[in-house]
Amino acid sequence: MVQVCLNGARGTADGTAVPMSPEALARAAAEAVAAGASDIHVHPKTPCGQDTLSPRVLAATLEAIRARVAVPVGVTTGAWAEPDPADRVERVRSWTALPDHASVNWHEPGAEEIAAALLDRGIGVEAGIWSGTDGSARFAASPLAPRVLRVLAEVTDTSAHTAEASAHTLLAALGTPGRPVLLYGEDGGAWPVLRLAGRLGLATRIGLEDTLELPDGERADSNARLVTAGLLQYQAARSQGHSRPRP
């Protein structure tokens, strides 16, 4: 599976290619799915471009995207969108339109309560485990771990030279989580980690949230171009992984 992450916490300063409004997100989603993405991750935005968990904005974003595509659509519950954990839980409980899944960063305060609120509403939970945090230990001890949809293993090391090693360290810390793993990196680490996911046969993601550049360093002008390049890189790496002799 290759998920597309359409915008993330990026804003207008990152360029006009980053979709912000529900209509722009819907167009970007349709193009990315046509390019081969099979799942969507999106950050609904206020009119001024800030991430939000507002039920009104979420409903408008989901409605616009679902009018154009039929693949699962997920959203963020990152603390930056609603800093107070109790307020975040109340936001989830107030949603009038429900995403197929939502990411929960396990190192953030209130992660367990937010995940429980999502599960209570029938929303799949993507457990975000960031490298360089205690997220893997918290997740291993969580009674909710067996109930999540998948684990998002996020490599926060943005160096193209060391991100792959950081990914191996993160995967070792996760051990065998008992749920599917989606492995991905960001900025300079995005492409090395995507290729590693291909070699390991893990799901991955790509999009303007994670990188603004194509593998050759050219500026990406759309999520669709990133997905097209990502699938080529992923499939080549997966073939390389399958061709290696077994010990």
N, C-alpha and C positions, 0 to 999 in steps of 0.2 A: 504494500500500500504506500502510495505517495500522497501525503496531505499537502494542501497549499495553505500557507499562512499569509493572508492577503495584505495586512497592514501593520499589525502589532501596535506598539506604543509610538510609532513614528508619526510625524506630523508634516505640515506643509513645508517646513524647512528641509525635509528630505527629498523634495521634488514632487512634481505634478503627477508622477507615475503612481504614487502611493494613494490608493482609493480611500476616501473619507466618508462621503455621504452614502446613504442606503442605495441610491441609484448607481453610484460609481462602484460600490462594492458588488452589486448584483452583476454589472457588466464584467468586472474583473473575475468574479466567480465563474460566470458562463464561459469566458475565454479560457480560464485555467482548466475547467472540467473538459472542455473541448480538446485541450492540449494533453489531457491524460490524468489530471488529478482526480482522486476518487473520494476525497474527504476535504472538508473546509474548516479552517480555524480563522475566526474573525474577532476584531475588537470593535464593538459598536462605539460610535463617536458622537459627542455633543456637536451642535453647530459650530462651536469654536474649536473643535478638533481634539477634545480631551476624551480619554477612555471613560466609559460610564457603564454602570449596571442598571441604569434607569429602565423600568419596564416599558415605557413609551418608546424610547429609542431602540431598545432591544427588539420590540415587536415590529417596528418599522423596518429594521435591518433584516430580520428573519423573513418577513413577508416579501421584501424586495428580492432577496436572494432565492428564496424557494419558488418564486414565480419564474425563475430562469433555469434552475438546476434541480435535479432530483437526488443528489448525493447527500449524505449526512452533513449537518452544519453545527459546528461547535463554537463556543465563545470563551473568553477569559473570565476569571474571577479574581484577577490579580489585585493585590492589596493597594496598588497605586490608584486603581479605579474607585476604591471605597476603603479608606484607611482603617476605619473602625471595624473589627471583626463582627460585632453584633449587628452593625448597620449592613454589612455585607450579607449576613444571613437573612435579614429582613428583606433586602432587595431580592434575593433568590425566591423567597416566599411570596413576594408581590408580583413576580413575573406573570403576565397574562398570556404570553406566547412562550413556548418552551423550546430551547435548542435540543438537538439530539444528544449533545454532550457538552461538558464544560471542563476546562482545566482548573485544577486546584494545586497551587504551589505548596508542597508539603512542609517546607521550612518556614512558611509564613504563619504568624499567630492566627489561631482560629481555623486552621485548615481542616481539622476533624469535624468541627461543627458545620462548616460550609459544605464539606463533602456529604455529611449526613443529610443536610437540607436538600441538596441536589438529588440524592438517592431517594429521599422521601417523595420527591415530585416525579420520580421516574426518569430522571435525567442521568445519562451516563457520565461517569467521572473519569477524567484523564488525570492521573496522579503525576504532577510535575515534580521531578526529582532533579534538582540542579547540582552540577558539580560545584565543589567548594562550599557546600552547605551540609547541615546535618539531616537533610531531607531523607536520605536513604535509611538512616537509623530510625528516624521517626516513622517512616513508612513500614519498615520491618516489624515494628512494635504495634502497628495500628490494627485494631479489630476490623477496620473497614477495608484493609488491603485486599482480601479475597473478593470483594464486591466491585472493585473498580473495573472500568472498561479496558483500560490499558495504562501502561506506565510511559510517561514522556520523559526520556532520559536526555536532559538538556546540558550540553557541554558549553560552559560559559567562557572557556579559554578561547580567545579570539585570534590566537596566533596560528597561522597556517602551518608552522613548523612543529608545534607541540600539541595541537588540538586532538590529534588522533591518539596520542599517548594519554591525554586527559580523559578521552572517551573510554579507553581500556580501564583506567582507574575507576571511573564512574560505574562501568558495567560490573567490575569486580566487587565494588561496594554494594551494588544491588543484589549480587548473587543470582539466585533463581527466584524471581519475585512471584511466580505463579500466575502472572498475567502477561499478555502480549506487551512487547517493548517497542516503542517508537523512538529511535535514536536520531538526534539532530544537533547541529552546531549553529553558531551565529557569526556574522561578519567574516573575518578571515578564516575562521574555523568551519564555516558552513559546508564548503565543498569537500574538504578532507573527511569530515565526519559523515557526510552523505555517502561518499564512496566506501567508507568503512561499513556503514549500514548495509550497503549492497553486498559487500564481500561476506558479511555475517548473516545475510538473509533476513535482516530486521526491517520493519517498516521505517519510513523516514518522512521528512517534510522539507519543503523549500518554498520560498516566497519572499516578498519584500519586507516582511517582518524580520527575517533572519539575515538577509543580505541584499544589498543594492547592486551587486555586481554579478556578472556571468562568470563562468569558470576561467575565461581568458582575461578577466579584469575589465572588460567592457561594461559600461553602465547599463543596467537592465532597464528597459522602457516599459515593462509590464510583468505581471505575475505569470502570464502565459509563457513568455519567453524563458523565465526561470524554470517553469515546470517542464517545458520541452527539453531544455538543457539538463535538468535534473534527472529526467527519465533516461536520457542517453547515458549519463554518467553512472547512474544507478545500475542499469542493465549491463553495462560493460563491466562494472566492478563485480556484479553478481556472477557473471560468466567467468570472470577471473577466479572468484572464490570457489566456484564449482569445479574448475579445471585443476585445482591444486591436488596433488596426490595425498591420499590419506596416510597418516603415520602408521 
